[in-house]
């Protein structure tokens, strides 16, 4: 085996959490099998009991999962924060601030 769940009956996973912009915490955990996503969240020790993240903030390899989703060896659990601004609104605001100075990367050039 490759170290991911090397002991019989355990699962090794990585959990990451971006607690603030440009700040990412990462931990490797070895949990008894079978383990669920919420087991890893509790085992990391980053959240006080009762202060666990909302289920919508949990994903495994970028795919949203429920807290009771089973874990496999090598899974990467991501605890995400809520978006502050809708991405479409943020893009519009950036465009208004910088204006139409130059054509975009994929703008067509006029034909001669």
HELIX and SHEET records of a PDB file:
HELIX    1   1 UNK A   37  UNK A   44  1                                   8    
HELIX    2   2 UNK A   55  UNK A   57  5                                   3    
HELIX    3   3 UNK A   87  UNK A   98  1                                  12    
SHEET    1   A 5 UNK A  23  UNK A  32  0                                        
SHEET    2   A 5 UNK A  10  UNK A  20 -1                                        
SHEET    3   A 5 UNK A  76  UNK A  79  1                                        
SHEET    4   A 5 UNK A  58  UNK A  60 -1                                        
SHEET    5   A 5 UNK A  63  UNK A  64 -1                                        
END                                                                             
